Amino acid sequence: MHIMEGFLPLEWCLVWWAAALPFVCWGVNRLRQVLDADREALPLLGVTGAFIFILSSLKLPSVTGSCSHPTGTGLSAICFGPAITSVVCMVVLLFQSLFLAHGGLSVLGANIVSMGIVGPAAGYLVYRLLRETRVNLYFTVFLACAVADLVTYLTTSLQLALAFPAEVGGVAASFGVFFVIFAITQVPLAIIEGIVLALVFKYIVQLKPGIISRLRIFPDEAIRAARGEG
Amino acid sequence: MRYRLEILALVAVLAFIVLFLYATTVMPGAEYAGSDTVGSSRIAALTGRDPASFTPLLPQWKPPSGEIEAGLFALQAACGGLVAGYIFGRWKGESGKKGPE
């Protein structure tokens, strides 16, 4: 879950806004380039964005006795990279801040950094590392999506720990506290999210292998192999 | 196997449900509050401040009730579902016209 409005001191709100804005601007620019180059990328962007909308609205109970929601950002990170993902996330987070009192405008920067930038970037890194290997394409998607989800909440824990260091033990102690609340709760949800998004990717591969190949998301051989085995 | 991923997803969701049901028996008093609410109360405890003293820095509209909030969350999911369904449907229609690629 995102940081709530009012729960981050003003100076930290500004720091995270300053960190998020250049990235979002870069994302808008990238978005224009990608869509200019290939209009067929637009429906794919729609699908990946739609799953961020769906998954980030589902508050699920977890083994820790609290609830959290998946992020759904991994698929977009794989298909379009973290920059464009940050723009899509900003739209979702803005919707949630304005209409659901979930997150907030002052903490929007911090929440974009965790859910829109660091999480997707971590997922993207996993995808890039596994892309050229012989690892199964769907397993790569699963792992990248699960990592994007988990790292989002690791980042939230770190953001809160930096703003509220414990009196004894400082940032590290406080990170431990928030890690248990945010990241441990997230583990089962991240696994489910990874599997669901791998399944979504399977349908994209089956219906539109052309766009995956043109955007060079996966090598052609990997797409052919994945289509063959279903 | 053709439906390997589907079966895997189904098993994972079932395992998730069983795990959840088991957790409810182990922790009967669990509130299942949002992790953001739990985190915020921990912030209040860390700073020694009253949770009510954390007021929004920017004015924020709050859904008047839990029901309305749940409805708006459902609306968010529905918007996503609509777009995803439309695009997948269009892709499916296109692939049908051309025959299998």
Interface residues (C-beta under 8 A of the other chain):
Chain A: M1 H2 I3 M4 E5 G6 F7 L10 C13 P43 G46 V47 G49 A50 F51 I52 F53 I54 L55 S56 S57 L58 K59 P61 S62 V63 T64 G65 S66 C67 S68 V92 F95 Q96 S97 L98 F99 L100 A101 H102 G104 L105 S106 Y138 Y153 T156 L160 F164 A166 S174 V177 F178 I181 F182 T185 Q186 P188 I191 I192 I195 V196 A198 L199 K202 Y203 L207 K208 P209 G210 E229 G230
Chain B: M1 R2 Y3 R4 L5 E6 L8 A9 A12 V13 F16 L19 F20 A23 M27 A30 E31 Y32 A33 G34 S35 D36 T37 V38 G39 S40 R42 I43 L46 T47 F54 T55 P56 L57 L58 Q60 W61 K62 P63 E69 L72 F73 A74 Q76 A77 C79 G80 G81 L82 V83 A84 I87 F88 R90 W91 K92 S95 E101
